[in-house]
Amino acid sequence: MRISHKMIVDFGWAFRLFLLHSVIIFSGVLCAHSLYKNRYAGDQVFRISPSNDDEVCTLKNVLESMKVDLWQPNSVSLISQNATVDVHIKRRDTRRLHAALKQEHINYSVFISNLQQEIERQTRRRSSRKRRSDSQYDYEIYHSLEEIQSWMFEMNTTHPDLLNMFSIGKSYEGRPLYVLQLGKRSRPQKKAVWIDCGVHAREWIGPAFCQWFVKEALNSYRYDSAMRRLLNQLYFYIMPVFNVDGYHFSWTKDRFWRKTRSKNRKFHCRGVDANRNWKVKWCEEGASSHPCDDTYCGPYPESEPEVRAVVQFLRKHKKRAKAYISVHAYAQMLLYPYSYKYAAIPNFNCVESAAHNAVTALYSAYGVKYRYGPASTTLYVSSGSSMDWAYRNGIPYAFAFELRDTGYFGFLLPETLINPTCTETTRAVKAIASGLLKKCHTDAEAFPYI
Protein backbone atom coordinates (compact mmCIF):
# COMPACT_ATOMS: atom_id res chain seq x y z
CA MET A 1 0.00 0.00 0.00
CA ARG A 2 1.35 3.39 -0.96
CA ILE A 3 1.68 5.80 1.97
CA SER A 4 0.66 9.30 1.00
CA HIS A 5 1.95 12.55 2.49
CA LYS A 6 -1.51 13.14 3.99
CA MET A 7 -1.41 9.75 5.77
CA ILE A 8 1.94 10.64 7.29
CA VAL A 9 0.63 14.02 8.41
CA ASP A 10 -2.52 12.41 9.85
CA PHE A 11 -0.51 9.80 11.74
CA GLY A 12 1.93 12.40 13.05
CA TRP A 13 -0.91 14.63 14.20
CA ALA A 14 -2.70 11.71 15.88
CA PHE A 15 0.49 10.63 17.66
CA ARG A 16 1.21 14.18 18.87
CA LEU A 17 -2.33 14.47 20.16
CA PHE A 18 -2.01 11.09 21.93
CA LEU A 19 1.17 12.20 23.70
CA LEU A 20 -0.28 15.60 24.54
CA HIS A 21 -3.52 14.12 25.89
CA SER A 22 -1.60 11.54 27.92
CA VAL A 23 0.50 14.23 29.58
CA ILE A 24 -2.54 16.38 30.31
CA ILE A 25 -4.57 13.47 31.73
CA PHE A 26 -1.65 12.24 33.86
CA SER A 27 -0.93 15.72 35.21
CA GLY A 28 -4.66 16.24 35.77
CA VAL A 29 -4.79 13.10 37.96
CA LEU A 30 -1.78 14.25 39.97
CA CYS A 31 -2.85 17.88 40.33
CA ALA A 32 -6.64 17.82 40.58
CA HIS A 33 -6.51 19.21 44.12
CA SER A 34 -3.56 21.56 43.63
CA LEU A 35 -4.78 23.31 40.49
CA TYR A 36 -3.37 26.86 40.51
CA LYS A 37 -1.88 25.81 43.89
CA ASN A 38 -5.36 25.95 45.43
CA ARG A 39 -5.21 29.75 45.36
CA TYR A 40 -8.97 30.21 44.87
CA ALA A 41 -10.15 27.95 47.71
CA GLY A 42 -13.05 29.67 49.48
CA ASP A 43 -13.06 32.64 47.09
CA GLN A 44 -16.51 33.81 46.01
CA VAL A 45 -18.02 35.79 43.14
CA PHE A 46 -20.66 38.32 44.18
CA ARG A 47 -23.27 40.01 42.01
CA ILE A 48 -24.13 43.37 43.56
CA SER A 49 -26.87 45.76 42.42
CA PRO A 50 -26.58 49.30 43.85
CA SER A 51 -29.91 51.08 43.36
CA ASN A 52 -29.01 54.72 44.08
CA ASP A 53 -26.08 57.13 44.24
CA ASP A 54 -25.55 56.60 47.98
CA GLU A 55 -25.25 52.84 47.51
CA VAL A 56 -22.88 53.37 44.58
CA CYS A 57 -20.66 55.61 46.72
CA THR A 58 -20.71 53.15 49.63
CA LEU A 59 -19.94 50.18 47.39
CA LYS A 60 -17.02 51.98 45.76
CA ASN A 61 -15.55 52.79 49.18
CA VAL A 62 -15.97 49.21 50.40
CA LEU A 63 -14.38 47.64 47.31
CA GLU A 64 -11.52 50.14 47.21
CA SER A 65 -10.65 49.16 50.79
CA MET A 66 -10.18 45.52 49.69
CA LYS A 67 -8.02 43.82 47.09
CA VAL A 68 -10.74 42.67 44.70
CA ASP A 69 -10.89 41.30 41.17
CA LEU A 70 -13.66 43.13 39.32
CA TRP A 71 -15.27 41.10 36.55
CA GLN A 72 -17.93 43.62 35.48
CA PRO A 73 -17.29 46.49 35.13
CA ASN A 74 -13.50 46.28 35.09
CA SER A 75 -12.90 49.39 37.21
CA VAL A 76 -14.43 50.68 40.46
CA SER A 77 -14.81 54.10 38.84
CA LEU A 78 -17.30 52.62 36.35
CA ILE A 79 -19.76 51.36 38.99
CA SER A 80 -23.14 53.05 38.55
CA GLN A 81 -26.67 52.70 39.88
CA ASN A 82 -28.99 50.03 38.46
CA ALA A 83 -26.03 48.31 36.80
CA THR A 84 -24.85 45.01 38.22
CA VAL A 85 -21.36 44.60 39.61
CA ASP A 86 -19.68 41.17 39.40
CA VAL A 87 -16.70 40.91 41.71
CA HIS A 88 -14.34 38.11 42.74
CA ILE A 89 -13.56 38.29 46.47
CA LYS A 90 -10.74 36.50 48.26
CA ARG A 91 -11.76 34.11 51.02
CA ARG A 92 -10.37 36.36 53.75
CA ASP A 93 -12.67 39.22 52.68
CA THR A 94 -15.93 37.40 52.00
CA ARG A 95 -17.37 37.74 55.53
CA ARG A 96 -16.48 41.41 55.62
CA LEU A 97 -18.20 42.09 52.31
CA HIS A 98 -21.31 40.11 53.30
CA ALA A 99 -21.56 42.17 56.51
CA ALA A 100 -21.01 45.52 54.77
CA LEU A 101 -23.62 44.87 52.09
CA LYS A 102 -26.19 43.67 54.61
CA GLN A 103 -25.55 46.65 56.88
CA GLU A 104 -26.08 49.10 54.00
CA HIS A 105 -29.07 47.11 52.63
CA ILE A 106 -27.43 46.80 49.20
CA ASN A 107 -28.96 44.03 47.10
CA TYR A 108 -26.56 41.20 46.24
CA SER A 109 -26.21 37.48 45.63
CA VAL A 110 -23.36 34.99 45.47
CA PHE A 111 -23.31 33.15 42.15
CA ILE A 112 -20.06 31.23 42.67
CA SER A 113 -19.67 30.13 46.29
CA ASN A 114 -16.29 28.40 45.93
CA LEU A 115 -14.22 29.45 42.95
CA GLN A 116 -11.60 26.73 43.34
CA GLN A 117 -14.22 24.00 43.27
CA GLU A 118 -15.82 25.44 40.14
CA ILE A 119 -12.47 25.61 38.33
CA GLU A 120 -11.63 22.03 39.31
CA ARG A 121 -15.07 20.79 38.27
CA GLN A 122 -14.54 22.21 34.78
CA THR A 123 -11.00 20.84 34.59
CA ARG A 124 -12.17 17.33 35.52
CA ARG A 125 -14.80 17.45 32.78
CA ARG A 126 -12.14 18.52 30.26
CA SER A 127 -9.80 15.66 31.25
CA SER A 128 -12.67 13.16 31.07
CA ARG A 129 -13.66 14.38 27.61
CA LYS A 130 -10.07 14.18 26.36
CA ARG A 131 -9.84 10.55 27.53
CA ARG A 132 -12.98 9.73 25.51
CA SER A 133 -12.04 11.68 22.39
CA ASP A 134 -10.37 10.11 19.39
CA SER A 135 -7.50 11.46 17.36
CA GLN A 136 -9.58 14.40 16.09
CA TYR A 137 -9.02 17.87 17.51
CA ASP A 138 -11.83 18.70 19.94
CA TYR A 139 -13.30 22.14 19.32
CA GLU A 140 -15.67 21.84 22.27
CA ILE A 141 -13.03 22.13 24.97
CA TYR A 142 -10.64 24.94 25.88
CA HIS A 143 -7.08 24.49 24.69
CA SER A 144 -3.74 25.66 26.01
CA LEU A 145 -1.54 28.00 23.97
CA GLU A 146 0.70 25.10 22.96
CA GLU A 147 -2.25 23.08 21.70
CA ILE A 148 -3.67 26.03 19.76
CA GLN A 149 -0.35 26.75 18.07
CA SER A 150 0.09 23.06 17.17
CA TRP A 151 -3.42 23.14 15.71
CA MET A 152 -2.52 26.22 13.64
CA PHE A 153 0.51 24.46 12.19
CA GLU A 154 -1.61 21.41 11.38
CA MET A 155 -4.36 23.43 9.70
CA ASN A 156 -1.73 25.28 7.68
CA THR A 157 -0.26 21.98 6.48
CA THR A 158 -3.53 20.27 5.60
CA HIS A 159 -5.34 23.21 3.96
CA PRO A 160 -2.73 24.97 1.80
CA ASP A 161 -5.37 26.10 -0.71
CA LEU A 162 -7.31 28.18 1.86
CA LEU A 163 -4.89 28.87 4.73
CA ASN A 164 -1.56 30.59 5.14
CA MET A 165 0.03 30.89 8.57
CA PHE A 166 2.63 33.52 9.43
CA SER A 167 4.06 35.45 12.36
CA ILE A 168 3.69 39.21 12.73
CA GLY A 169 6.19 39.57 15.57
CA LYS A 170 7.00 38.39 19.08
CA SER A 171 5.41 38.96 22.48
CA TYR A 172 7.13 40.53 25.48
CA GLU A 173 8.28 37.07 26.62
CA GLY A 174 9.42 36.13 23.12
CA ARG A 175 6.51 33.99 21.93
CA PRO A 176 5.61 34.21 18.22
CA LEU A 177 2.43 36.10 17.32
CA TYR A 178 0.79 33.85 14.76
CA VAL A 179 -1.93 34.87 12.31
CA LEU A 180 -3.90 32.75 9.84
CA GLN A 181 -4.82 34.14 6.42
CA LEU A 182 -8.07 32.41 5.52
CA GLY A 183 -9.44 32.64 1.98
CA LYS A 184 -9.06 31.42 -1.58
CA ARG A 185 -5.81 32.65 -3.10
CA SER A 186 -7.03 34.40 -6.20
CA ARG A 187 -6.24 38.07 -6.59
CA PRO A 188 -3.87 39.64 -4.04
CA GLN A 189 -5.84 42.84 -3.41
CA LYS A 190 -9.04 41.34 -2.03
CA LYS A 191 -10.94 43.12 0.75
CA ALA A 192 -9.90 41.89 4.17
CA VAL A 193 -11.47 41.24 7.58
CA TRP A 194 -9.32 41.17 10.72
CA ILE A 195 -10.47 39.04 13.67
CA ASP A 196 -8.54 38.81 16.95
CA CYS A 197 -9.34 36.76 20.03
CA GLY A 198 -7.74 36.50 23.46
CA VAL A 199 -6.80 40.15 24.00
CA HIS A 200 -7.69 39.64 27.66
CA ALA A 201 -6.13 36.43 28.94
CA ARG A 202 -8.96 35.12 31.11
CA GLU A 203 -11.58 35.30 28.34
CA TRP A 204 -11.03 31.75 27.12
CA ILE A 205 -14.16 31.61 24.95
CA GLY A 206 -12.44 34.08 22.57
CA PRO A 207 -9.66 31.78 21.33
CA ALA A 208 -12.20 28.93 21.25
CA PHE A 209 -14.31 30.99 18.84
CA CYS A 210 -11.40 31.88 16.54
CA GLN A 211 -10.57 28.19 16.17
CA TRP A 212 -14.23 27.31 15.65
CA PHE A 213 -14.63 29.92 12.91
CA VAL A 214 -11.61 28.60 11.00
CA LYS A 215 -12.88 25.04 11.32
CA GLU A 216 -16.39 25.98 10.14
CA ALA A 217 -15.04 27.97 7.18
CA LEU A 218 -12.80 25.12 6.01
CA ASN A 219 -15.39 22.38 6.56
CA SER A 220 -18.27 24.21 4.91
CA TYR A 221 -16.40 25.73 1.95
CA ARG A 222 -17.54 23.06 -0.51
CA TYR A 223 -21.23 22.81 0.42
CA ASP A 224 -22.10 26.26 1.86
CA SER A 225 -22.40 28.72 -1.02
CA ALA A 226 -22.45 31.72 1.35
CA MET A 227 -19.19 30.71 3.03
CA ARG A 228 -17.63 29.84 -0.33
CA ARG A 229 -18.49 33.29 -1.63
CA LEU A 230 -16.92 34.92 1.43
CA LEU A 231 -13.68 32.96 1.14
CA ASN A 232 -13.51 33.52 -2.60
CA GLN A 233 -14.00 37.27 -2.35
CA LEU A 234 -12.42 38.14 1.02
CA TYR A 235 -9.38 37.37 3.12
CA PHE A 236 -9.89 36.81 6.83
CA TYR A 237 -6.83 37.51 8.96
CA ILE A 238 -7.42 35.60 12.19
CA MET A 239 -5.30 35.89 15.33
CA PRO A 240 -6.57 33.16 17.71
CA VAL A 241 -4.51 34.37 20.69
CA PHE A 242 -3.52 38.04 20.73
CA ASN A 243 -2.17 38.11 24.29
CA VAL A 244 -0.09 34.93 24.16
CA ASP A 245 1.90 35.56 27.35
CA GLY A 246 -1.16 36.41 29.41
CA TYR A 247 -3.13 33.48 28.03
CA HIS A 248 -0.34 31.06 28.90
CA PHE A 249 -0.16 32.59 32.39
CA SER A 250 -3.93 32.12 32.83
CA TRP A 251 -3.44 28.39 32.23
CA THR A 252 -0.45 27.94 34.49
CA LYS A 253 -0.56 30.50 37.32
CA ASP A 254 -3.65 32.72 37.54
CA ARG A 255 -6.90 31.70 35.84
CA PHE A 256 -8.24 35.28 36.04
CA TRP A 257 -5.23 37.15 34.71
CA ARG A 258 -6.30 39.88 32.26
CA LYS A 259 -3.28 41.90 31.12
CA THR A 260 -0.09 41.25 29.17
CA ARG A 261 3.02 40.15 31.12
CA SER A 262 5.40 43.06 30.55
CA LYS A 263 7.45 44.30 33.50
CA ASN A 264 7.31 47.74 35.05
CA ARG A 265 10.49 49.42 36.28
CA LYS A 266 8.97 51.20 39.27
CA PHE A 267 6.31 48.71 40.42
CA HIS A 268 6.26 45.01 41.17
CA CYS A 269 2.94 44.72 39.27
CA ARG A 270 3.17 43.30 35.76
CA GLY A 271 1.23 43.76 32.58
CA VAL A 272 -0.76 46.29 30.57
CA ASP A 273 -4.39 46.16 29.47
CA ALA A 274 -3.92 45.39 25.77
CA ASN A 275 -7.24 47.09 25.03
CA ARG A 276 -6.18 50.41 26.58
CA ASN A 277 -2.76 50.67 24.93
CA TRP A 278 -3.74 51.92 21.47
CA LYS A 279 -2.93 55.39 20.21
CA VAL A 280 -6.42 56.88 20.29
CA LYS A 281 -7.28 59.15 23.23
CA TRP A 282 -4.70 57.10 25.12
CA CYS A 283 -4.98 56.88 28.91
CA GLU A 284 -7.98 59.17 29.25
CA GLU A 285 -11.39 58.22 30.69
CA GLY A 286 -11.89 54.50 31.34
CA ALA A 287 -8.19 53.71 31.57
CA SER A 288 -5.80 53.78 34.52
CA SER A 289 -2.29 55.20 34.75
CA HIS A 290 -1.44 52.95 37.71
CA PRO A 291 0.52 49.80 36.76
CA CYS A 292 -1.26 47.66 39.35
CA ASP A 293 -4.75 48.29 37.92
CA ASP A 294 -6.40 45.91 35.48
CA THR A 295 -7.08 48.76 33.05
CA TYR A 296 -3.50 50.11 33.12
CA CYS A 297 -2.88 51.90 29.82
CA GLY A 298 0.88 51.30 29.79
CA PRO A 299 3.85 53.70 30.01
CA TYR A 300 3.09 55.07 26.52
CA PRO A 301 0.85 54.23 23.51
CA GLU A 302 1.75 50.96 21.77
CA SER A 303 4.23 50.11 24.51
CA GLU A 304 3.22 46.45 24.25
CA PRO A 305 4.93 44.49 21.46
CA GLU A 306 1.69 42.57 20.82
CA VAL A 307 -0.22 45.81 20.18
CA ARG A 308 2.62 47.26 18.14
CA ALA A 309 2.76 44.17 15.90
CA VAL A 310 -0.96 44.30 15.09
CA VAL A 311 -0.79 48.08 14.49
CA GLN A 312 2.03 47.61 12.00
CA PHE A 313 0.21 44.80 10.21
CA LEU A 314 -3.07 46.71 9.93
CA ARG A 315 -1.30 49.84 8.73
CA LYS A 316 0.44 47.80 6.06
CA HIS A 317 -2.92 46.43 4.85
CA LYS A 318 -4.85 49.64 5.44
CA LYS A 319 -6.27 49.93 1.94
CA ARG A 320 -7.71 46.40 1.97
CA ALA A 321 -8.93 46.11 5.57
CA LYS A 322 -12.65 46.84 5.60
CA ALA A 323 -13.69 45.26 8.90
CA TYR A 324 -12.03 44.86 12.29
CA ILE A 325 -13.55 42.43 14.80
CA SER A 326 -12.22 41.87 18.32
CA VAL A 327 -13.76 39.04 20.34
CA HIS A 328 -14.13 39.45 24.11
CA ALA A 329 -16.30 38.18 26.99
CA TYR A 330 -18.61 38.55 28.75
CA ALA A 331 -21.86 40.56 28.42
CA GLN A 332 -23.66 39.40 25.23
CA MET A 333 -23.10 42.63 23.33
CA LEU A 334 -21.95 43.77 19.91
CA LEU A 335 -20.22 47.13 20.20
CA TYR A 336 -18.98 49.67 17.69
CA PRO A 337 -17.27 53.11 17.97
CA TYR A 338 -16.93 55.27 19.73
CA SER A 339 -15.68 53.93 23.05
CA TYR A 340 -13.97 57.12 24.17
CA LYS A 341 -16.78 59.64 23.64
CA TYR A 342 -20.53 60.02 23.36
CA ALA A 343 -20.90 60.84 19.67
CA ALA A 344 -22.21 59.23 16.51
CA ILE A 345 -19.65 57.98 13.99
CA PRO A 346 -19.85 59.47 10.43
CA ASN A 347 -21.10 56.23 8.85
CA PHE A 348 -23.41 55.42 11.75
CA ASN A 349 -26.35 54.22 9.62
CA CYS A 350 -24.29 51.61 7.78
CA VAL A 351 -22.50 50.32 10.89
CA GLU A 352 -25.75 50.27 12.87
CA SER A 353 -27.39 48.29 10.08
CA ALA A 354 -24.49 45.82 10.00
CA ALA A 355 -24.71 45.37 13.78
CA HIS A 356 -28.46 44.81 13.59
CA ASN A 357 -28.05 42.18 10.87
CA ALA A 358 -25.32 40.46 12.91
CA VAL A 359 -27.31 40.18 16.14
CA THR A 360 -30.37 39.06 14.18
CA ALA A 361 -28.33 36.29 12.57
CA LEU A 362 -26.92 35.37 15.98
CA TYR A 363 -30.41 35.25 17.52
CA SER A 364 -31.61 32.92 14.76
CA ALA A 365 -29.42 30.09 16.09
CA TYR A 366 -30.68 29.65 19.68
CA GLY A 367 -32.73 32.73 20.51
CA VAL A 368 -29.93 34.37 22.49
CA LYS A 369 -30.33 38.14 22.68
CA TYR A 370 -27.40 40.54 22.28
CA ARG A 371 -27.53 44.25 22.91
CA TYR A 372 -25.79 46.37 20.30
CA GLY A 373 -24.74 49.98 19.92
CA PRO A 374 -21.88 52.43 20.49
CA ALA A 375 -19.54 51.10 23.18
CA SER A 376 -19.62 54.31 25.22
CA THR A 377 -23.38 54.17 25.77
CA THR A 378 -23.99 50.42 25.53
CA LEU A 379 -21.17 49.36 27.87
CA TYR A 380 -19.00 52.18 29.26
CA VAL A 381 -16.54 54.85 28.21
CA SER A 382 -12.99 53.62 27.63
CA SER A 383 -10.00 55.14 25.90
CA GLY A 384 -7.12 53.60 23.96
CA SER A 385 -9.20 50.69 22.59
CA SER A 386 -8.32 48.66 19.51
CA MET A 387 -11.78 49.15 18.02
CA ASP A 388 -11.55 52.96 18.14
CA TRP A 389 -8.00 52.84 16.78
CA ALA A 390 -9.08 50.65 13.86
CA TYR A 391 -11.92 53.01 13.01
CA ARG A 392 -9.79 56.12 13.32
CA ASN A 393 -7.21 54.54 11.03
CA GLY A 394 -9.55 53.96 8.14
CA ILE A 395 -11.31 50.63 8.80
CA PRO A 396 -14.97 51.55 8.31
CA TYR A 397 -16.56 48.60 10.13
CA ALA A 398 -15.00 48.12 13.57
CA PHE A 399 -16.67 45.90 16.14
CA ALA A 400 -16.07 44.29 19.51
CA PHE A 401 -18.07 41.25 20.53
CA GLU A 402 -18.72 40.50 24.20
CA LEU A 403 -19.72 36.84 24.05
CA ARG A 404 -21.77 34.75 26.48
CA ASP A 405 -22.88 34.92 29.14
CA THR A 406 -24.38 37.79 31.17
CA GLY A 407 -22.75 36.80 34.44
CA TYR A 408 -24.08 33.48 35.68
CA PHE A 409 -20.78 31.82 34.79
CA GLY A 410 -18.76 34.92 33.90
CA PHE A 411 -15.24 34.06 32.78
CA LEU A 412 -15.83 30.39 33.64
CA LEU A 413 -18.18 29.72 30.75
CA PRO A 414 -18.63 25.90 30.73
CA GLU A 415 -17.25 23.96 27.81
CA THR A 416 -20.75 22.64 27.12
CA LEU A 417 -21.57 26.18 25.92
CA ILE A 418 -18.63 26.48 23.50
CA ASN A 419 -20.58 24.89 20.64
CA PRO A 420 -23.73 27.06 20.84
CA THR A 421 -21.75 30.23 21.60
CA CYS A 422 -19.41 29.74 18.65
CA THR A 423 -22.17 28.56 16.31
CA GLU A 424 -24.27 31.67 16.87
CA THR A 425 -21.25 34.00 16.75
CA THR A 426 -20.14 32.47 13.45
CA ARG A 427 -23.52 33.45 12.00
CA ALA A 428 -23.00 37.01 13.22
CA VAL A 429 -19.50 37.28 11.73
CA LYS A 430 -20.72 35.85 8.43
CA ALA A 431 -23.45 38.50 8.37
CA ILE A 432 -20.91 41.29 8.92
CA ALA A 433 -18.58 39.89 6.25
CA SER A 434 -21.43 39.40 3.77
CA GLY A 435 -22.36 43.06 4.22
CA LEU A 436 -18.91 44.06 2.96
CA LEU A 437 -19.75 42.56 -0.43
CA LYS A 438 -22.66 44.96 -0.80
CA LYS A 439 -22.60 48.71 -1.10
CA CYS A 440 -23.99 50.81 1.74
CA HIS A 441 -24.86 54.01 -0.08
CA THR A 442 -24.13 56.47 2.73
CA ASP A 443 -20.67 55.03 3.42
CA ALA A 444 -18.69 56.55 0.55
CA GLU A 445 -19.81 60.05 1.47
CA ALA A 446 -19.62 59.69 5.25
CA PHE A 447 -16.42 57.65 5.39
CA PRO A 448 -13.84 58.78 2.80
CA TYR A 449 -11.53 55.79 3.37
CA ILE A 450 -13.88 53.37 1.58
N, C-alpha and C positions, 0 to 999 in steps of 0.2 A: 504493500500500500504506500502510495506516495504521500509524504508529509508536507503539507503546505505551510507557507509562512504564517497564515492565519492560525493554523492548528498549534504551531509553536507558541505564538503570542497568547492564544487562549490557555494553553497549558501553563505557560509562565505566569499568567495573571492569576489562574486558579491556585497555583502553588504558593504565590506570594500572599494571596488572600488567606489560604489555609494557615500559613505560618503566622500571619498578622492576627488572625482570629484566635489561634492557639495561645499566643502571647497575651492577648487581651483577656481571654477567658481565664487563663491561669492566674494572671495578676488580679483579675476581678475576684477570684476565689480567695486569694491571699489577703486582699485589701478591702473587702466589702465593708468592714467596720472601721477602717482607718482612712476612708476616702476623704481627700483634702485634709488629712490629719485630724478628722473629727471637729474641724473648726466651727461648724455651724450647729453643733449639738445644743438644743434648747433655744436656738434663735427662732424668732417669730416674724411673720409678715403681717402688718396691720393695714387695714383700710379705714381711713379716717375721713369724715365728712364735716368740715367746719361750715356752719350755716350763716354766720354773720362776721362782720369785721373784727369784733372782739375775740371771737373764737379763732379766727385766722391769726391775729396778733399773739394770742396765748400759745397756739400750736407752734408758731414759728419760734417763740422763745423757748419752749420746751425742747423742741428738736435741735435747736442750736446749742443747747446745753449738754447734748449727748453726742456721741459719735455714731451717726446713723448712716444707712445706705438707702438713699431715696430712689425708689423705682419710678414713681410718677408723682409729680413732675420731677425733673432731675436736679432741681435746686430749690432750697427753702424759700428764696425770694419769689418764686413763681407760684407759691401756694395762694389760693384765692377762695372766696366763699362759694359754696355750692359746687365745688369741683373736688372730686375725691383725691385723696393723698394715699399712695401705697408706699409703705416704708418698711425696710428690713431692720429689725432691732436685735442687737446682741442679747444673749441670755441674761447678762448681768443687769440690763436696763429694762427688761420686760415688765417687771413688777412696778417699777417707778412710772413707766408710761401708762400702764393700766390705771394706777392710782391718780395720776394727773388728769387723764381724760375723764375719769369718773367724777372727780372733784369739780371739774369745769363743765360737766354735763355735755361734753362733746361726743357726738355720735361716732361709734367705731365698731369694727368687728375684726376678728383674727381669721384670715383665710388660709394661712399656713402656720400650724401650731408648733411644728418642729421641722425646721428647714433641713437639717442633716438627714432625718428619716426620709423626707420627700426626695432628696437628691439620691439617696441610696436605693430607694424603691425604683426610681427611673433607671438607675444604672444596672440593677439586677435584671430588669425587663430587657434592657439592651443586650446584656451578656447572654440571656436565655434565647433571645431571638437570633443572635449570631451563631449559637450552637446549632440551631435548627436550620439555618439558611444554607443554601448550596453555594456553589462557586460564584454565583452571580452577585454583583454589587447591590447592596440593599439600600434603596433610596428612602426607606421609611424608618431609618434610624439616624441619629446624629453621628457625624464622623469627625475624627481628630484631624488636625492640619496635615499630618503625614499621610493619612488615608486619602484625604481630598486631593493632595498633590499627586499621589500615585494614580488616583482615578483620572486626573487631568492628563497625565502622560499616556495612560491607556486609551482614553478617548481620542487623543491626538494621533495615536498609532493606528487605531482601527477605523477611523473616519477621516482619512486624508482629503476626501473630496469636499467635506463640509466644515472641517475644523482645522485651525492652525493655532498652536500654542506658542506663546513667547513671553519673555520677561520684560517688564518696563523699568526695572530697577531693583534695589534691595532695601529691606527694612532697616530700622535702627540697629537691630541685633544681627543683621547680615543675611536674613532669609530672602530668597528671591520672591519678587512680586509678579506672579503669573497671571496672564490674561488669555482667554480663549477668543479667537475670532471665529464666529459662527456664521456660515452663509456660503452659498454657492459661489465659487470663484469664477466670475464672468468678467465684468468690467471692473477696473480698479477703483473708479470714482463713484461707487454706489453710496447712497445715503446710509448713515450709520446710527445705531442706537447703542448707548453705553449703559450697562447695568453693573452696579457694584453691590456686594453683600458683605456683611461682617465688618462694617466700619466700627461698631461698638462690640467689643469682644463677647459679652455675655448674651448677645442676641443670636442664639444658635440657629433659630429658624431661618435666618437670612442665608447663610451658606447652604443650608439644606434646600432652600428654594432655588438658588442659582444652579445647583447640580440638577435639580428636578427639571428646570426649564431646558437645560441642554439636552438631557435625556429625552424629554418629550419632543423637542424639535427634531432630534435625530431619528427617533423611532417613528414619528408621524410624517416625515418628509414625503414618503412615497404615496401614502393614502389620504393625507389631509391636504386638500387643494389650497386652503387658506394658509397653512404653515408653509407649504411649498412656495407659494407666491411671496411670502415674507422673506424666506431664505434666498430666493432667486433675486429679489429686488433690493434687499437690505443686507448690511453686515451688522451683526450684534457683537459688540465687544463686552465680554462678560468676565468680571473679576470676582470669583467665588468667595475669596477671603481678602478683604482690603487690609485689615489690621491683623497681619499674620502673627506678630509677636504677642499681641494682647489675646488673640484667640487661643494660641498655644498655652499661654499662661492661665486662661480660664479653664483649660482641661487639666492642668497639672498642679496649680497652686490655689487659685481663687476663682470659683465658679462665677462670681458676680463682678469680675473685673470689667471695666468699661473702656479705659483709655489705651493709648499706645504704651510702650515700655521705655521710652527715652528717659534719660537721667537729667536731674536738675542740679546745677552747681551749688545753689544755696540751700536747698531743702532736701530732706531725705525722701520725700514723696516722689514717685515716678509717674511718668506718662502725661499725655496731652489728649484732650478730647479731639479726636480726628474730625469731628463735625463742627468745630469752632475755630479751626486753624486756617481757614481759607481767607484769601485776601479780598474780602467784601464786608465793609463795616466791621473790621476785625476787632474783637475784644470790647465791643460795646454792649448794649443791653442783652441779657440772656446768656452771657459768657462771664467767666471768672478770671481774674488775673492772679489768683492764688494757686500755686502749683499743687496743693493738696486737695483741691476741689475737683469733683468729677467733670465739671464743665470748664476746666482750665483751658484757656485759649492758646497757651504756648508762649515762649519768650518773644516770638515775632511771627508774622504771617508766613505760612508754608515752612515752618521750622521742622516739621516732621517729614522725613524722607518719603514716607508712604504718600502723603498729600502731594508733595513736590513731584513725585513720579507721575501721578495721575494728572496733575496740572499740565505737565510738559507733554504728556501723551494727547490730552484733549486739545491743547493749543495747536499741536502739530496737525491734528485732524479736524480743525475748527470748521473748515468749509463743508465737510461732509457730515459732521455730527448734528443730527436734528432732534434727538431726544436724549435726555439724561435721566436715569432712574436709579435711585438709591433705596435699598431695601433694609428696613429697620423693624423693630418690634418694641413695645406692643401698644396697641390702642385701636386697631381697626380703622385706619384713616388713610386717605390718599391726599397728600398735601402738594401744593405748588406755590411759587413765589407770590409775595415776598415773605421771608421769615423775619427780616430785620425791621420792617416798618408796616404800618397800616396804610396800604395804598394798593390800587388796582394796577396790575401789569398792563403794558400797552396792548398786548394781544390777548386780553382777558377772555373774550368771548370764545376764541378758538381753544384755549387751554381749558377753560371751564367745560366746554363741550366734550373735549377729549377725556377729562376726568369723569364726567357724567357717564359717558359710554363705557369707561373702564369699570366703574363700580357697578353699573348695570350688568355687564358681562360677568363680573365676579359674583354678584347676587344670584345669577341664573344657575350657578352650580349647586349651592346648598342653602340658599336663602339667607346668607350671612350679610348683614348690613354694615357698610363702611360709610363714615362721614367723609366729606371731601370739601376742599376749599383752600384759601390762602393759609399758609402755615401760621402766620401771626395771629389770625383770628380763630382758626380752627383748633390749634394746639396752644402755642405760646410764642412770644417774641424771642428770637435768638439771632445772634450775629455770627458772621464768619462761617456760614454753612455751605456745604458743597452745592446744594441745590441753587441757592442764590448766586453763587459764583458761576455755575454753569450757565444760568440765565443771563447774567451780566456779561458773560463772555461769548454771547452769540448763539447759544443753543436754545431754540425757541420753546421747546417743550421739556421742562425740567420738573421732575416729580420725586417725592419721597413717600414710599409706602411705610406705614406702620402696621405690620401684620397682626394676626391673632395673638392673644385674645384681648379682652378688655380688663383683665386684672385677676380673674379667678385663679389662673396659673402663673400669670406674669411671665417672667423670663424662663420659667420651668415648664414651658409648653410641652405636654406629653408627646412622645413619639407617635402615638396613635393618631394625633392630629396633624402630622406632617403631610400625609397624603391629601386630605381635604383642603388644608391651607394652601399647599402648593398648587393643587389642581385649580382652585378658584383664582389664585393670583396669576397663574399662567394665562387664564382667560382674559384677565384685566390687561396684562402686558401685551398680549396679542391684539387687543382692541386699540391700545395706544399706538402700537407699531403699524397696524392697518390704517389708522388715521393719517399716518405720514405719507401714505401712497395716494391720498386724495388732497385736493387743494381746499384750504380754508380761506375763503375770499378776503377776509379782513386782515389776514396775517401779513401779506406782502406790504401793505400800507403801514400797519401798526408796528411791524417788526422788520426793520430793513435788512437784517442778516439773512433772511430766507431767500 
